[in-house]
Amino acid sequence: MVTKKIAILLSTYNGERFLEEQIESIIKQSNQQWTLYIRDDGSTDKTLDILGRYQADDRIQWINENKPQNLRVIGSFLKLLESVEADYYMFCDQDDVWLSDKVQVTLNKMLTLEAENKQQPILVHTDLRIVDQDLKATSESMIKTQNLDPQPSFGRLLVQNSITGCTMMINQNLKDRCVGLDFTKIRMHDWWFALVASAFGTIGYVPQATILYRQHGDNEVGAKNSLSELMSRKHLFAQTKQMIQLAMAQATEFVADYPNLTDDKVEMVHFYTNVKNYSKVERYRKMRTYGLLKNGSGRNAFYVFQMLTW
């Protein structure tokens, strides 16, 4: 059996509270054919001391020791991706806990899809168990709780991401299509990877929680209870409009970066980013035709209202 090299990419920033627990959960994986690559994004707490304690383990490599630079979450993960070589790549937050079979379960799905889809970019992701800061479960399934589509179409991905980066594994073909680009206009790296896999390859989903997805006050990006979370904000309309504008900017960048995108997808993006040029009736008709809709009745109703009154 050929051994596959798996790179686990961990970006840290002031993660002293939960970092050690996360690293230990990786060390305890049933599949041990991995290397953990860590990039610190300029921590000022005890994160660096914690990382230093793992330097004796040759499976754990700190790629920017003594070279601090704050690139923020997207830039840091992409720097990691560009800096290492493997067969497959997984992405790791600093405050979660991986269940012991996470690597193996995800790899099994990846190998199955690669056998069926030769030379294609492939992304595999799984469900998550949402927990509080003490690891007490608040939801056994984030996909079900947030009413997300685990295998979204390209149209749906243009308007909404439903794939969480810390559950992802991507293959080399997908990586090759994502490095060396200007990522200043993308919303999040996992969203971009999902768009690439949907446009040119395959998205695979494992309906099994492989991670304890910790929610706490310091999360930069975390699970939100969609509509109820939005409704609690004072400037709901302005914020939703801004989110749509950012998604449109990302879609425009996607077409520019991938000139080999099929005509139907280019046409879809052109409509989405120029929706103001269409009547309300035509907007709604084309949104349904292209699948430019969000999951969840409440979430989608609010989004459609915004698009029709743009």
N, C-alpha and C positions, 0 to 999 in steps of 0.2 A: 504494500500500500504506500502510495506517495504521500509524504508529509507536506502539508500546506503551511506556509508561513503566515501567521496572523499578527498584524500590528494593531495593538490597542493604543489609541491616541488620547491622552489625558492632558487637558489644559487646566492649570491651577491659578487661582488668584484669591489670596486671603482665605484659604479654605481650611484653616487649622481645626475647626470644630468637628468636621466629619471626614477629613481626607484619609486618615489612617484606616478608618473602617472601610472606606471604598477600596483602597489598595489591598487590604487583607482579603476582601471578597474576591478580588481578581486572582490573588495568589492561591486561593482555595478552589479554583475552577477544576472541574473534572477533566477537561481538555487542557493540557499543559503546553501545547505547541504555540505559544504566544510570546511576544515581546511587548512590554509596556514602555511606550515612549512618552515622556513627560516634558511639557514645556510650561514654565512658570511665566505669568504675565505681569510680573512686577510686584509680587506680594511684599507686604510690610509687616505681616504678623509672623507666627511661628511656622508657616507653611514650609519655608526653606529648611528649617531644622528637621521637620518630619521627613521631607524628601531625602535629606542627607542620611537618615537612618537606614534607607533602603539601598544605598549605593553598593553594598557588598553583594547584592543579588544581581548577577550579570544579565538576568532577564529584564531588568528595569533600568532604562537608560534616560538620563536627564539631559536633554539635547541642548539646553541653553544655560547651563550652570555658569554663574559669574558673568552672564551676558543678559541682564534684565532689559526688557523692552515691552512696553504696554501696547499691545495690538488689539485689545478687546476680544470678545469671544469668537467672532467670525474669523478675524485675522489670525488669531492664535491657532485655531484648529486647522486653518488652511496652511499655515506655516509648518505645522506638524506633518500634514499630509504630503507636502512638497519635500519634506526633509528625509523621509524614510521610504524603503522599498520592501514590499511583501507581496503575497498573493491576494490577501484580503485585509480590509481595514475596518476596525470598529472604533466607535467614538464614545468617550467616557467622561461624564461629569464628575465633579470632585466631592459630591455630597450624597450619592446614592449608595445602594448595596446591590451587587450583582448576585443573583441566585446561582448556585454551584454549577448548573448545567447550561448557563446562558451561552457561552461560547460554542459548545457542542451542538446545542439545539439550533442555533442560528447557522452554523456551518453546515449541518445536515441539509437544511433547506437550500442553502446556497449551492451545494454540490448537485442537488437534484435539479435545480433550475439551470445550472450551467450545462448539465448533460442534455437538457432539452432545448437549450438556446445557445448554440455555439457562437462564440465571438460577439456576444452582446453585452452591453453594460447592464449589470444586475444589482439591484438593491434589495436586501432582505431586512425586514423589521418585525418586531414582536409587540405583544401587548405589554402593559405595565401595571403593577400593583401600586396604587397611590398610598403613601404612608405619611404620618406626621413626623415631626423631628425626632420622636422617640421610637420610630419604626412601627407604630400602631397603625394597622390598615384602616383607611377611610374609604377605599374602593378597591375591589378585587380586579377591576378592569377599567382602565382609563378610556379605552376605545368605546366601551358601552356607556360609561358614565357621561362622557362628553359627546356621545352620538357621532363618532367620527367614522369616516369611510376608510378602512384599512388598505383598500386597493383602488385608489381614486383614479379617475380618468385624467388625461392631460388638461382638459377644460376645467375640471374641478380644482386641480392643483394650481392653475393660474390664479385662482381667487382665494384659495384656502389650503394651508398645509395641514395634513393629518398624520404626518410621519415624524416621530420623535427621534432626534439624533442619537440619544444614548441607547437606543435599541437597534441601531442600524449596523449592518455589515455591507460594504460595497466591494466589488471586485476590481481588478486592475484595469479592466476596460473602462469602467466608469470613472475611476480616478484619472485615467489618461485624458478624458474629456473635460475634466474639471480643474486641472492645474494650469497655471500660467495665464489665467484670465483676470480681468479687473473686477474684483468683487465688491467694489464700493457701493454698487447700486442694488445688491441683493439683500433680501430681508433676513435670511438666516441660511447657513450652509446646508443644513439638512433639507430645507425646502428646495434649494437649488439642485442638490443631488437627486431629489425625488423627481423634479422636472426633467432632468436629463434622462433618468431611467425610464420615465413614462414616454418621453419623446422618441427615444432611440432603442430602448430595450425592454426590461421586465422589472416589475415590482413584485416581490414575494412577501407574504405575510404569514407569520406563525401565530395562531390564536391562543397564545400561552404567555402568561406574564413571566418574564425572565429577569425582572429587576424590581427592587423596592425603590420607587420613585419618590424621594423625600421632598416634602413641601415644608418650607420654613421661611422666616422673615427675610433671609439673605438671598433667596433665589433670584438670579438675574432673569431667567426664563423658566417658567414652570407651568404646572397644570392650572388652568383657570376654568371655572364653571361657566363657560361661554356666556349665555344670555344674562344670567343673574349677576355675573361679574361685570358685564358691560353696563347693565342697568343701574349699578351702584355708582357709576361715575357721573360727575357733574356735566361734563362736556361730551356727552354721548355722541351726538351728531358730528361734531367737529372731529372727534377722535376716529370715528368710523370712516369718515371721508378721508382722513389722512391715511388710514390703513389701506383703503382702496387705491389712493394715489401711489403709495409705495409699492403695492402689488402691481399696478400698471407700469411703473417705472422698471420694476424687475422683469416684467414680461417683455418690455421694449428692449432691455439689455439682452435678454435671452435670445431673441430673434437676431440681434446684431452679432452676438457671439457664435451663433450656430447657423451659418448661411446654408447648410445642407438640410435644414428643417423642411419637412414636407409642405407642399403648398396649402393643404387643408389646415395645418397648424399655424402657418403664417397668416392665413386669412382669419383664423380664429383670434389670434393676437391683435391683428389690425382692427377688427371690430371692437374688441375689449378696450383697447387703448384709445379708440376714437368714438366711444359710445355717445358722446355729446352730439355727434353729427346725425344721429338717427332719431326718428320719432319714438315716442314712448311705446307705441304698439310694436314697432319694429324691434326696439331694444328687447322687449320681453320675449318676443318670438325667437330672436336669434340667441338670447341667453339660454332659452330652453333647448334650442336646436344644438348648440355647441356644448351644452352641459356646464355653462358658466354659473353654477349655483352652489350654494353651501349646504353642508349637512345640518340637519336639525330644523324643524319648522320655524321656531322663534328666531333663531339666528339667520336663517335664510330669508324670512319675511322682512326683517329689518334691512338686510343687505339689498334685497330687490327694491325696497322702497327707496333706498339711497341711490341706487343705480337709475331708477326711473325719474328721480327728481334732480339728477345731476346738473 
